[in-house]
């Protein structure tokens, strides 16, 4: 059976695997910043796409970031770790 890949992660996901709260929130904040930079770069490059005014992650109150970017920052995959945490909990 294929594991379900989460498109986004939040700081509580990172805390569940052992990161301190402040560190987890910092990682999410960094990942959001990278997502916004990627969005801005990609939206300028592709002229044939319906344009959004800004990245969906460009919102201070939004506490999620793309899992793929979070994984790049922390250096390992969250998919297996988060699934095993949910099964244990």
HTML snippet that shows the backbone in 3Dmol.js (N, CA, C, O; Angstrom):
<script src="https://3Dmol.org/build/3Dmol-min.js"></script>
<div id="view" style="width:600px;height:400px;position:relative"></div>
<script>
const pdb = `
ATOM      1  N   UNK A   1       0.843  -1.178   0.000  1.00  0.00           N
ATOM      2  CA  UNK A   1       0.000   0.000   0.000  1.00  0.00           C
ATOM      3  C   UNK A   1       0.889   1.243   0.000  1.00  0.00           C
ATOM      4  O   UNK A   1       1.848   1.314   0.769  1.00  0.00           O
ATOM      5  N   UNK A   2       0.589   2.202  -0.837  1.00  0.00           N
ATOM      6  CA  UNK A   2       1.373   3.432  -0.940  1.00  0.00           C
ATOM      7  C   UNK A   2       1.110   4.327   0.260  1.00  0.00           C
ATOM      8  O   UNK A   2      -0.008   4.407   0.769  1.00  0.00           O
ATOM      9  N   UNK A   3       2.168   4.997   0.697  1.00  0.00           N
ATOM     10  CA  UNK A   3       1.997   5.924   1.815  1.00  0.00           C
ATOM     11  C   UNK A   3       1.428   7.230   1.296  1.00  0.00           C
ATOM     12  O   UNK A   3       1.793   7.695   0.216  1.00  0.00           O
ATOM     13  N   UNK A   4       0.544   7.806   2.063  1.00  0.00           N
ATOM     14  CA  UNK A   4      -0.049   9.077   1.684  1.00  0.00           C
ATOM     15  C   UNK A   4       0.968  10.176   1.949  1.00  0.00           C
ATOM     16  O   UNK A   4       1.475  10.303   3.063  1.00  0.00           O
ATOM     17  N   UNK A   5       1.264  10.966   0.930  1.00  0.00           N
ATOM     18  CA  UNK A   5       2.219  12.057   1.071  1.00  0.00           C
ATOM     19  C   UNK A   5       1.466  13.324   1.431  1.00  0.00           C
ATOM     20  O   UNK A   5       0.522  13.715   0.744  1.00  0.00           O
ATOM     21  N   UNK A   6       1.884  13.952   2.499  1.00  0.00           N
ATOM     22  CA  UNK A   6       1.254  15.195   2.923  1.00  0.00           C
ATOM     23  C   UNK A   6       1.853  16.341   2.135  1.00  0.00           C
ATOM     24  O   UNK A   6       3.074  16.483   2.070  1.00  0.00           O
ATOM     25  N   UNK A   7       1.001  17.161   1.534  1.00  0.00           N
ATOM     26  CA  UNK A   7       1.475  18.280   0.730  1.00  0.00           C
ATOM     27  C   UNK A   7       2.021  19.407   1.592  1.00  0.00           C
ATOM     28  O   UNK A   7       2.892  20.161   1.158  1.00  0.00           O
ATOM     29  N   UNK A   8       1.507  19.524   2.815  1.00  0.00           N
ATOM     30  CA  UNK A   8       1.970  20.582   3.709  1.00  0.00           C
ATOM     31  C   UNK A   8       2.298  20.006   5.085  1.00  0.00           C
ATOM     32  O   UNK A   8       1.832  18.932   5.465  1.00  0.00           O
ATOM     33  N   UNK A   9       3.109  20.757   5.808  1.00  0.00           N
ATOM     34  CA  UNK A   9       3.456  20.396   7.180  1.00  0.00           C
ATOM     35  C   UNK A   9       3.292  21.639   8.043  1.00  0.00           C
ATOM     36  O   UNK A   9       3.370  22.763   7.547  1.00  0.00           O
ATOM     37  N   UNK A  10       3.064  21.432   9.333  1.00  0.00           N
ATOM     38  CA  UNK A  10       2.999  22.561  10.252  1.00  0.00           C
ATOM     39  C   UNK A  10       3.983  22.329  11.393  1.00  0.00           C
ATOM     40  O   UNK A  10       4.607  21.271  11.484  1.00  0.00           O
ATOM     41  N   UNK A  11       4.115  23.320  12.255  1.00  0.00           N
ATOM     42  CA  UNK A  11       5.123  23.216  13.308  1.00  0.00           C
ATOM     43  C   UNK A  11       4.815  22.095  14.296  1.00  0.00           C
ATOM     44  O   UNK A  11       5.730  21.538  14.903  1.00  0.00           O
ATOM     45  N   UNK A  12       3.540  21.759  14.463  1.00  0.00           N
ATOM     46  CA  UNK A  12       3.190  20.667  15.373  1.00  0.00           C
ATOM     47  C   UNK A  12       3.682  19.324  14.828  1.00  0.00           C
ATOM     48  O   UNK A  12       4.070  18.441  15.594  1.00  0.00           O
ATOM     49  N   UNK A  13       3.664  19.178  13.504  1.00  0.00           N
ATOM     50  CA  UNK A  13       4.227  17.962  12.899  1.00  0.00           C
ATOM     51  C   UNK A  13       5.695  17.828  13.276  1.00  0.00           C
ATOM     52  O   UNK A  13       6.161  16.739  13.609  1.00  0.00           O
ATOM     53  N   UNK A  14       6.418  18.938  13.224  1.00  0.00           N
ATOM     54  CA  UNK A  14       7.844  18.910  13.557  1.00  0.00           C
ATOM     55  C   UNK A  14       8.057  18.684  15.044  1.00  0.00           C
ATOM     56  O   UNK A  14       9.002  17.996  15.432  1.00  0.00           O
ATOM     57  N   UNK A  15       7.205  19.245  15.877  1.00  0.00           N
ATOM     58  CA  UNK A  15       7.303  19.015  17.317  1.00  0.00           C
ATOM     59  C   UNK A  15       7.036  17.550  17.643  1.00  0.00           C
ATOM     60  O   UNK A  15       7.654  16.990  18.548  1.00  0.00           O
ATOM     61  N   UNK A  16       6.114  16.929  16.904  1.00  0.00           N
ATOM     62  CA  UNK A  16       5.789  15.521  17.121  1.00  0.00           C
ATOM     63  C   UNK A  16       6.994  14.608  16.902  1.00  0.00           C
ATOM     64  O   UNK A  16       7.075  13.523  17.478  1.00  0.00           O
ATOM     65  N   UNK A  17       7.918  15.051  16.074  1.00  0.00           N
ATOM     66  CA  UNK A  17       9.099  14.213  15.816  1.00  0.00           C
ATOM     67  C   UNK A  17      10.321  14.681  16.602  1.00  0.00           C
ATOM     68  O   UNK A  17      11.428  14.193  16.376  1.00  0.00           O
ATOM     69  N   UNK A  18      10.123  15.633  17.532  1.00  0.00           N
ATOM     70  CA  UNK A  18      11.197  15.973  18.452  1.00  0.00           C
ATOM     71  C   UNK A  18      11.799  17.361  18.371  1.00  0.00           C
ATOM     72  O   UNK A  18      12.665  17.694  19.180  1.00  0.00           O
ATOM     73  N   UNK A  19      11.373  18.184  17.424  1.00  0.00           N
ATOM     74  CA  UNK A  19      11.908  19.538  17.357  1.00  0.00           C
ATOM     75  C   UNK A  19      11.291  20.394  18.454  1.00  0.00           C
ATOM     76  O   UNK A  19      10.099  20.264  18.732  1.00  0.00           O
ATOM     77  N   UNK A  20      12.079  21.272  19.086  1.00  0.00           N
ATOM     78  CA  UNK A  20      11.506  22.223  20.043  1.00  0.00           C
ATOM     79  C   UNK A  20      10.561  23.184  19.318  1.00  0.00           C
ATOM     80  O   UNK A  20      10.719  23.428  18.122  1.00  0.00           O
ATOM     81  N   UNK A  21       9.588  23.727  20.040  1.00  0.00           N
ATOM     82  CA  UNK A  21       8.566  24.579  19.419  1.00  0.00           C
ATOM     83  C   UNK A  21       9.173  25.735  18.626  1.00  0.00           C
ATOM     84  O   UNK A  21       8.793  25.954  17.475  1.00  0.00           O
ATOM     85  N   UNK A  22      10.098  26.470  19.213  1.00  0.00           N
ATOM     86  CA  UNK A  22      10.677  27.626  18.531  1.00  0.00           C
ATOM     87  C   UNK A  22      11.382  27.208  17.245  1.00  0.00           C
ATOM     88  O   UNK A  22      11.246  27.872  16.217  1.00  0.00           O
ATOM     89  N   UNK A  23      12.128  26.119  17.298  1.00  0.00           N
ATOM     90  CA  UNK A  23      12.839  25.615  16.118  1.00  0.00           C
ATOM     91  C   UNK A  23      11.846  25.176  15.046  1.00  0.00           C
ATOM     92  O   UNK A  23      12.037  25.462  13.864  1.00  0.00           O
ATOM     93  N   UNK A  24      10.791  24.484  15.458  1.00  0.00           N
ATOM     94  CA  UNK A  24       9.773  24.017  14.511  1.00  0.00           C
ATOM     95  C   UNK A  24       9.109  25.195  13.809  1.00  0.00           C
ATOM     96  O   UNK A  24       8.909  25.169  12.595  1.00  0.00           O
ATOM     97  N   UNK A  25       8.771  26.222  14.573  1.00  0.00           N
ATOM     98  CA  UNK A  25       8.134  27.404  13.970  1.00  0.00           C
ATOM     99  C   UNK A  25       9.100  28.116  13.029  1.00  0.00           C
ATOM    100  O   UNK A  25       8.682  28.629  11.991  1.00  0.00           O
ATOM    101  N   UNK A  26      10.382  28.155  13.377  1.00  0.00           N
ATOM    102  CA  UNK A  26      11.389  28.784  12.532  1.00  0.00           C
ATOM    103  C   UNK A  26      11.538  28.029  11.212  1.00  0.00           C
ATOM    104  O   UNK A  26      11.662  28.647  10.155  1.00  0.00           O
ATOM    105  N   UNK A  27      11.527  26.707  11.266  1.00  0.00           N
ATOM    106  CA  UNK A  27      11.636  25.890  10.048  1.00  0.00           C
ATOM    107  C   UNK A  27      10.442  26.157   9.134  1.00  0.00           C
ATOM    108  O   UNK A  27      10.611  26.325   7.926  1.00  0.00           O
ATOM    109  N   UNK A  28       9.243  26.198   9.701  1.00  0.00           N
ATOM    110  CA  UNK A  28       8.041  26.477   8.897  1.00  0.00           C
ATOM    111  C   UNK A  28       8.133  27.870   8.279  1.00  0.00           C
ATOM    112  O   UNK A  28       7.795  28.048   7.109  1.00  0.00           O
ATOM    113  N   UNK A  29       8.585  28.854   9.048  1.00  0.00           N
ATOM    114  CA  UNK A  29       8.718  30.216   8.547  1.00  0.00           C
ATOM    115  C   UNK A  29       9.716  30.271   7.385  1.00  0.00           C
ATOM    116  O   UNK A  29       9.462  30.929   6.377  1.00  0.00           O
ATOM    117  N   UNK A  30      10.846  29.580   7.528  1.00  0.00           N
ATOM    118  CA  UNK A  30      11.839  29.538   6.449  1.00  0.00           C
ATOM    119  C   UNK A  30      11.269  28.858   5.206  1.00  0.00           C
ATOM    120  O   UNK A  30      11.472  29.327   4.086  1.00  0.00           O
ATOM    121  N   UNK A  31      10.558  27.756   5.406  1.00  0.00           N
ATOM    122  CA  UNK A  31       9.980  27.023   4.272  1.00  0.00           C
ATOM    123  C   UNK A  31       8.946  27.876   3.544  1.00  0.00           C
ATOM    124  O   UNK A  31       8.877  27.855   2.315  1.00  0.00           O
ATOM    125  N   UNK A  32       8.147  28.624   4.294  1.00  0.00           N
ATOM    126  CA  UNK A  32       7.170  29.523   3.666  1.00  0.00           C
ATOM    127  C   UNK A  32       7.875  30.583   2.834  1.00  0.00           C
ATOM    128  O   UNK A  32       7.432  30.901   1.730  1.00  0.00           O
ATOM    129  N   UNK A  33       8.963  31.131   3.352  1.00  0.00           N
ATOM    130  CA  UNK A  33       9.719  32.154   2.630  1.00  0.00           C
ATOM    131  C   UNK A  33      10.258  31.588   1.316  1.00  0.00           C
ATOM    132  O   UNK A  33      10.190  32.249   0.280  1.00  0.00           O
ATOM    133  N   UNK A  34      10.787  30.379   1.358  1.00  0.00           N
ATOM    134  CA  UNK A  34      11.297  29.729   0.145  1.00  0.00           C
ATOM    135  C   UNK A  34      10.152  29.475  -0.837  1.00  0.00           C
ATOM    136  O   UNK A  34      10.311  29.685  -2.040  1.00  0.00           O
ATOM    137  N   UNK A  35       8.995  29.024  -0.330  1.00  0.00           N
ATOM    138  CA  UNK A  35       7.834  28.772  -1.192  1.00  0.00           C
ATOM    139  C   UNK A  35       7.391  30.053  -1.893  1.00  0.00           C
ATOM    140  O   UNK A  35       7.042  30.029  -3.073  1.00  0.00           O
ATOM    141  N   UNK A  36       7.405  31.162  -1.173  1.00  0.00           N
ATOM    142  CA  UNK A  36       7.014  32.451  -1.760  1.00  0.00           C
ATOM    143  C   UNK A  36       8.022  32.870  -2.825  1.00  0.00           C
ATOM    144  O   UNK A  36       7.635  33.333  -3.898  1.00  0.00           O
ATOM    145  N   UNK A  37       9.318  32.710  -2.533  1.00  0.00           N
ATOM    146  CA  UNK A  37      10.354  33.034  -3.520  1.00  0.00           C
ATOM    147  C   UNK A  37      10.214  32.174  -4.767  1.00  0.00           C
ATOM    148  O   UNK A  37      10.331  32.676  -5.884  1.00  0.00           O
ATOM    149  N   UNK A  38       9.963  30.874  -4.583  1.00  0.00           N
ATOM    150  CA  UNK A  38       9.760  29.970  -5.723  1.00  0.00           C
ATOM    151  C   UNK A  38       8.545  30.377  -6.531  1.00  0.00           C
ATOM    152  O   UNK A  38       8.586  30.372  -7.761  1.00  0.00           O
ATOM    153  N   UNK A  39       7.459  30.730  -5.851  1.00  0.00           N
ATOM    154  CA  UNK A  39       6.238  31.153  -6.520  1.00  0.00           C
ATOM    155  C   UNK A  39       6.511  32.393  -7.369  1.00  0.00           C
ATOM    156  O   UNK A  39       6.126  32.449  -8.537  1.00  0.00           O
ATOM    157  N   UNK A  40       7.169  33.375  -6.784  1.00  0.00           N
ATOM    158  CA  UNK A  40       7.443  34.618  -7.516  1.00  0.00           C
ATOM    159  C   UNK A  40       8.328  34.358  -8.729  1.00  0.00           C
ATOM    160  O   UNK A  40       8.086  34.911  -9.802  1.00  0.00           O
ATOM    161  N   UNK A  41       9.344  33.526  -8.569  1.00  0.00           N
ATOM    162  CA  UNK A  41      10.238  33.198  -9.686  1.00  0.00           C
ATOM    163  C   UNK A  41       9.477  32.452 -10.784  1.00  0.00           C
ATOM    164  O   UNK A  41       9.585  32.787 -11.964  1.00  0.00           O
ATOM    165  N   UNK A  42       8.706  31.436 -10.382  1.00  0.00           N
ATOM    166  CA  UNK A  42       7.994  30.616 -11.356  1.00  0.00           C
ATOM    167  C   UNK A  42       6.878  31.385 -12.055  1.00  0.00           C
ATOM    168  O   UNK A  42       6.623  31.165 -13.239  1.00  0.00           O
ATOM    169  N   UNK A  43       6.216  32.278 -11.340  1.00  0.00           N
ATOM    170  CA  UNK A  43       5.104  33.011 -11.965  1.00  0.00           C
ATOM    171  C   UNK A  43       5.616  34.014 -12.998  1.00  0.00           C
ATOM    172  O   UNK A  43       4.909  34.340 -13.951  1.00  0.00           O
ATOM    173  N   UNK A  44       6.835  34.500 -12.811  1.00  0.00           N
ATOM    174  CA  UNK A  44       7.415  35.407 -13.798  1.00  0.00           C
ATOM    175  C   UNK A  44       7.894  34.644 -15.029  1.00  0.00           C
ATOM    176  O   UNK A  44       7.892  35.183 -16.136  1.00  0.00           O
ATOM    177  N   UNK A  45       8.299  33.408 -14.840  1.00  0.00           N
ATOM    178  CA  UNK A  45       8.872  32.615 -15.931  1.00  0.00           C
ATOM    179  C   UNK A  45       7.803  32.064 -16.878  1.00  0.00           C
ATOM    180  O   UNK A  45       8.039  31.957 -18.082  1.00  0.00           O
ATOM    181  N   UNK A  46       6.629  31.714 -16.341  1.00  0.00           N
ATOM    182  CA  UNK A  46       5.607  31.064 -17.166  1.00  0.00           C
ATOM    183  C   UNK A  46       4.482  32.046 -17.486  1.00  0.00           C
ATOM    184  O   UNK A  46       3.685  32.407 -16.620  1.00  0.00           O
ATOM    185  N   UNK A  47       4.438  32.463 -18.732  1.00  0.00           N
ATOM    186  CA  UNK A  47       3.443  33.459 -19.161  1.00  0.00           C
ATOM    187  C   UNK A  47       2.095  32.843 -19.542  1.00  0.00           C
ATOM    188  O   UNK A  47       1.127  33.574 -19.753  1.00  0.00           O
ATOM    189  N   UNK A  48       2.013  31.507 -19.633  1.00  0.00           N
ATOM    190  CA  UNK A  48       0.795  30.847 -20.092  1.00  0.00           C
ATOM    191  C   UNK A  48      -0.059  30.284 -18.958  1.00  0.00           C
ATOM    192  O   UNK A  48      -0.901  29.415 -19.188  1.00  0.00           O
ATOM    193  N   UNK A  49       0.151  30.766 -17.756  1.00  0.00           N
ATOM    194  CA  UNK A  49      -0.564  30.245 -16.597  1.00  0.00           C
ATOM    195  C   UNK A  49      -1.465  31.330 -16.025  1.00  0.00           C
ATOM    196  O   UNK A  49      -1.127  32.513 -16.053  1.00  0.00           O
ATOM    197  N   UNK A  50      -2.606  30.917 -15.512  1.00  0.00           N
ATOM    198  CA  UNK A  50      -3.472  31.874 -14.833  1.00  0.00           C
ATOM    199  C   UNK A  50      -2.704  32.407 -13.628  1.00  0.00           C
ATOM    200  O   UNK A  50      -2.149  31.634 -12.847  1.00  0.00           O
ATOM    201  N   UNK A  51      -2.676  33.697 -13.485  1.00  0.00           N
ATOM    202  CA  UNK A  51      -1.852  34.317 -12.450  1.00  0.00           C
ATOM    203  C   UNK A  51      -2.617  34.524 -11.150  1.00  0.00           C
ATOM    204  O   UNK A  51      -3.755  34.993 -11.148  1.00  0.00           O
ATOM    205  N   UNK A  52      -1.974  34.168 -10.055  1.00  0.00           N
ATOM    206  CA  UNK A  52      -2.442  34.544  -8.727  1.00  0.00           C
ATOM    207  C   UNK A  52      -1.685  35.811  -8.354  1.00  0.00           C
ATOM    208  O   UNK A  52      -0.556  36.022  -8.799  1.00  0.00           O
ATOM    209  N   UNK A  53      -2.310  36.654  -7.536  1.00  0.00           N
ATOM    210  CA  UNK A  53      -1.639  37.882  -7.118  1.00  0.00           C
ATOM    211  C   UNK A  53      -0.413  37.601  -6.258  1.00  0.00           C
ATOM    212  O   UNK A  53       0.598  38.297  -6.346  1.00  0.00           O
ATOM    213  N   UNK A  54      -0.523  36.568  -5.426  1.00  0.00           N
ATOM    214  CA  UNK A  54       0.593  36.221  -4.553  1.00  0.00           C
ATOM    215  C   UNK A  54       0.522  34.746  -4.213  1.00  0.00           C
ATOM    216  O   UNK A  54      -0.482  34.080  -4.468  1.00  0.00           O
ATOM    217  N   UNK A  55       1.588  34.254  -3.642  1.00  0.00           N
ATOM    218  CA  UNK A  55       1.661  32.856  -3.245  1.00  0.00           C
ATOM    219  C   UNK A  55       0.623  32.545  -2.170  1.00  0.00           C
ATOM    220  O   UNK A  55       0.371  33.381  -1.302  1.00  0.00           O
ATOM    221  N   UNK A  56       0.026  31.375  -2.211  1.00  0.00           N
ATOM    222  CA  UNK A  56      -0.903  30.985  -1.141  1.00  0.00           C
ATOM    223  C   UNK A  56      -0.216  30.949   0.226  1.00  0.00           C
ATOM    224  O   UNK A  56      -0.888  31.033   1.254  1.00  0.00           O
ATOM    225  N   UNK A  57       1.103  30.825   0.249  1.00  0.00           N
ATOM    226  CA  UNK A  57       1.836  30.771   1.514  1.00  0.00           C
ATOM    227  C   UNK A  57       2.233  32.159   2.016  1.00  0.00           C
ATOM    228  O   UNK A  57       2.826  32.287   3.087  1.00  0.00           O
ATOM    229  N   UNK A  58       1.906  33.195   1.245  1.00  0.00           N
ATOM    230  CA  UNK A  58       2.231  34.569   1.625  1.00  0.00           C
ATOM    231  C   UNK A  58       1.127  35.116   2.529  1.00  0.00           C
ATOM    232  O   UNK A  58       0.377  36.017   2.152  1.00  0.00           O
ATOM    233  N   UNK A  59       1.051  34.545   3.730  1.00  0.00           N
ATOM    234  CA  UNK A  59       0.025  34.901   4.713  1.00  0.00           C
ATOM    235  C   UNK A  59       0.622  34.657   6.093  1.00  0.00           C
ATOM    236  O   UNK A  59       0.939  33.519   6.439  1.00  0.00           O
ATOM    237  N   UNK A  60       0.775  35.708   6.875  1.00  0.00           N
ATOM    238  CA  UNK A  60       1.403  35.579   8.195  1.00  0.00           C
ATOM    239  C   UNK A  60       0.690  34.596   9.101  1.00  0.00           C
ATOM    240  O   UNK A  60       1.327  33.899   9.891  1.00  0.00           O
ATOM    241  N   UNK A  61      -0.624  34.538   8.992  1.00  0.00           N
ATOM    242  CA  UNK A  61      -1.397  33.683   9.897  1.00  0.00           C
ATOM    243  C   UNK A  61      -1.438  32.220   9.467  1.00  0.00           C
ATOM    244  O   UNK A  61      -1.854  31.354  10.237  1.00  0.00           O
ATOM    245  N   UNK A  62      -1.013  31.953   8.258  1.00  0.00           N
ATOM    246  CA  UNK A  62      -1.004  30.577   7.766  1.00  0.00           C
ATOM    247  C   UNK A  62       0.206  29.851   8.332  1.00  0.00           C
ATOM    248  O   UNK A  62       1.344  30.236   8.062  1.00  0.00           O
ATOM    249  N   UNK A  63      -0.025  28.825   9.097  1.00  0.00           N
ATOM    250  CA  UNK A  63       1.056  28.128   9.789  1.00  0.00           C
ATOM    251  C   UNK A  63       1.481  26.842   9.127  1.00  0.00           C
ATOM    252  O   UNK A  63       1.905  25.907   9.807  1.00  0.00           O
ATOM    253  N   UNK A  64       1.377  26.775   7.810  1.00  0.00           N
ATOM    254  CA  UNK A  64       1.790  25.574   7.089  1.00  0.00           C
ATOM    255  C   UNK A  64       2.772  25.953   5.990  1.00  0.00           C
ATOM    256  O   UNK A  64       2.832  27.099   5.544  1.00  0.00           O
ATOM    257  N   UNK A  65       3.531  24.959   5.573  1.00  0.00           N
ATOM    258  CA  UNK A  65       4.491  25.139   4.487  1.00  0.00           C
ATOM    259  C   UNK A  65       4.542  23.849   3.679  1.00  0.00           C
ATOM    260  O   UNK A  65       4.168  22.787   4.179  1.00  0.00           O
ATOM    261  N   UNK A  66       5.003  23.933   2.430  1.00  0.00           N
ATOM    262  CA  UNK A  66       5.116  22.720   1.616  1.00  0.00           C
ATOM    263  C   UNK A  66       6.055  21.701   2.264  1.00  0.00           C
ATOM    264  O   UNK A  66       7.187  22.025   2.624  1.00  0.00           O
ATOM    265  N   UNK A  67       5.578  20.484   2.405  1.00  0.00           N
ATOM    266  CA  UNK A  67       6.369  19.427   3.034  1.00  0.00           C
ATOM    267  C   UNK A  67       7.700  19.228   2.309  1.00  0.00           C
ATOM    268  O   UNK A  67       8.731  19.009   2.945  1.00  0.00           O
ATOM    269  N   UNK A  68       7.674  19.302   1.007  1.00  0.00           N
ATOM    270  CA  UNK A  68       8.893  19.091   0.209  1.00  0.00           C
ATOM    271  C   UNK A  68       9.995  20.073   0.626  1.00  0.00           C
ATOM    272  O   UNK A  68      11.158  19.686   0.737  1.00  0.00           O
ATOM    273  N   UNK A  69       9.638  21.322   0.853  1.00  0.00           N
ATOM    274  CA  UNK A  69      10.622  22.330   1.243  1.00  0.00           C
ATOM    275  C   UNK A  69      11.065  22.098   2.688  1.00  0.00           C
ATOM    276  O   UNK A  69      12.248  22.232   2.999  1.00  0.00           O
ATOM    277  N   UNK A  70      10.133  21.754   3.568  1.00  0.00           N
ATOM    278  CA  UNK A  70      10.469  21.454   4.961  1.00  0.00           C
ATOM    279  C   UNK A  70      11.471  20.303   4.997  1.00  0.00           C
ATOM    280  O   UNK A  70      12.452  20.352   5.740  1.00  0.00           O
ATOM    281  N   UNK A  71      11.223  19.272   4.196  1.00  0.00           N
ATOM    282  CA  UNK A  71      12.123  18.115   4.155  1.00  0.00           C
ATOM    283  C   UNK A  71      13.519  18.507   3.687  1.00  0.00           C
ATOM    284  O   UNK A  71      14.514  17.989   4.193  1.00  0.00           O
ATOM    285  N   UNK A  72      13.595  19.422   2.719  1.00  0.00           N
ATOM    286  CA  UNK A  72      14.907  19.896   2.258  1.00  0.00           C
ATOM    287  C   UNK A  72      15.647  20.609   3.387  1.00  0.00           C
ATOM    288  O   UNK A  72      16.858  20.447   3.539  1.00  0.00           O
ATOM    289  N   UNK A  73      14.924  21.392   4.172  1.00  0.00           N
ATOM    290  CA  UNK A  73      15.544  22.136   5.259  1.00  0.00           C
ATOM    291  C   UNK A  73      16.030  21.230   6.394  1.00  0.00           C
ATOM    292  O   UNK A  73      17.097  21.465   6.960  1.00  0.00           O
ATOM    293  N   UNK A  74      15.255  20.203   6.724  1.00  0.00           N
ATOM    294  CA  UNK A  74      15.632  19.345   7.856  1.00  0.00           C
ATOM    295  C   UNK A  74      16.504  18.167   7.438  1.00  0.00           C
ATOM    296  O   UNK A  74      17.157  17.547   8.279  1.00  0.00           O
ATOM    297  N   UNK A  75      16.519  17.856   6.145  1.00  0.00           N
ATOM    298  CA  UNK A  75      17.428  16.834   5.650  1.00  0.00           C
ATOM    299  C   UNK A  75      16.907  15.412   5.651  1.00  0.00           C
ATOM    300  O   UNK A  75      17.676  14.480   5.414  1.00  0.00           O
ATOM    301  N   UNK A  76      15.614  15.216   5.914  1.00  0.00           N
ATOM    302  CA  UNK A  76      15.053  13.874   5.819  1.00  0.00           C
ATOM    303  C   UNK A  76      13.561  13.948   5.516  1.00  0.00           C
ATOM    304  O   UNK A  76      12.929  14.993   5.672  1.00  0.00           O
ATOM    305  N   UNK A  77      13.012  12.815   5.079  1.00  0.00           N
ATOM    306  CA  UNK A  77      11.612  12.741   4.680  1.00  0.00           C
ATOM    307  C   UNK A  77      10.692  12.661   5.898  1.00  0.00           C
ATOM    308  O   UNK A  77      10.959  11.922   6.846  1.00  0.00           O
ATOM    309  N   UNK A  78       9.626  13.417   5.855  1.00  0.00           N
ATOM    310  CA  UNK A  78       8.636  13.397   6.935  1.00  0.00           C
ATOM    311  C   UNK A  78       7.564  12.333   6.721  1.00  0.00           C
ATOM    312  O   UNK A  78       6.883  11.952   7.673  1.00  0.00           O
ATOM    313  N   UNK A  79       7.402  11.853   5.506  1.00  0.00           N
ATOM    314  CA  UNK A  79       6.257  10.989   5.195  1.00  0.00           C
ATOM    315  C   UNK A  79       6.188   9.752   6.085  1.00  0.00           C
ATOM    316  O   UNK A  79       5.139   9.484   6.670  1.00  0.00           O
ATOM    317  N   UNK A  80       7.246   9.014   6.201  1.00  0.00           N
ATOM    318  CA  UNK A  80       7.239   7.824   7.045  1.00  0.00           C
ATOM    319  C   UNK A  80       7.155   8.164   8.521  1.00  0.00           C
ATOM    320  O   UNK A  80       6.488   7.463   9.282  1.00  0.00           O
ATOM    321  N   UNK A  81       7.817   9.221   8.931  1.00  0.00           N
ATOM    322  CA  UNK A  81       7.835   9.616  10.338  1.00  0.00           C
ATOM    323  C   UNK A  81       6.450  10.066  10.784  1.00  0.00           C
ATOM    324  O   UNK A  81       5.981   9.656  11.846  1.00  0.00           O
ATOM    325  N   UNK A  82       5.799  10.891   9.997  1.00  0.00           N
ATOM    326  CA  UNK A  82       4.470  11.379  10.376  1.00  0.00           C
ATOM    327  C   UNK A  82       3.449  10.265  10.387  1.00  0.00           C
ATOM    328  O   UNK A  82       2.574  10.241  11.253  1.00  0.00           O
ATOM    329  N   UNK A  83       3.541   9.341   9.444  1.00  0.00           N
ATOM    330  CA  UNK A  83       2.590   8.234   9.404  1.00  0.00           C
ATOM    331  C   UNK A  83       2.748   7.337  10.634  1.00  0.00           C
ATOM    332  O   UNK A  83       1.756   6.908  11.224  1.00  0.00           O
ATOM    333  N   UNK A  84       3.998   7.053  11.021  1.00  0.00           N
ATOM    334  CA  UNK A  84       4.204   6.195  12.176  1.00  0.00           C
ATOM    335  C   UNK A  84       3.775   6.894  13.467  1.00  0.00           C
ATOM    336  O   UNK A  84       3.299   6.234  14.391  1.00  0.00           O
ATOM    337  N   UNK A  85       3.932   8.198  13.543  1.00  0.00           N
ATOM    338  CA  UNK A  85       3.476   8.959  14.704  1.00  0.00           C
ATOM    339  C   UNK A  85       1.955   8.871  14.851  1.00  0.00           C
ATOM    340  O   UNK A  85       1.437   8.714  15.956  1.00  0.00           O
ATOM    341  N   UNK A  86       1.248   8.972  13.724  1.00  0.00           N
ATOM    342  CA  UNK A  86      -0.219   8.925  13.758  1.00  0.00           C
ATOM    343  C   UNK A  86      -0.710   7.534  14.145  1.00  0.00           C
ATOM    344  O   UNK A  86      -1.719   7.394  14.837  1.00  0.00           O
ATOM    345  N   UNK A  87       0.012   6.503  13.693  1.00  0.00           N
ATOM    346  CA  UNK A  87      -0.384   5.139  14.033  1.00  0.00           C
ATOM    347  C   UNK A  87      -0.152   4.861  15.512  1.00  0.00           C
ATOM    348  O   UNK A  87      -0.946   4.158  16.138  1.00  0.00           O
ATOM    349  N   UNK A  88       0.926   5.403  16.080  1.00  0.00           N
ATOM    350  CA  UNK A  88       1.241   5.218  17.492  1.00  0.00           C
ATOM    351  C   UNK A  88       0.296   6.001  18.393  1.00  0.00           C
ATOM    352  O   UNK A  88      -0.015   5.566  19.502  1.00  0.00           O
ATOM    353  N   UNK A  89      -0.166   7.169  17.910  1.00  0.00           N
ATOM    354  CA  UNK A  89      -0.980   8.085  18.718  1.00  0.00           C
ATOM    355  C   UNK A  89      -2.362   7.663  18.753  1.00  0.00           C
ATOM    356  O   UNK A  89      -3.191   8.316  19.386  1.00  0.00           O
TER     357      UNK A  89
END
`;
const viewer = $3Dmol.createViewer("view");
viewer.addModel(pdb, "pdb");
viewer.setStyle({}, {cartoon: {color: "spectrum"}});
viewer.zoomTo();
viewer.render();
</script>
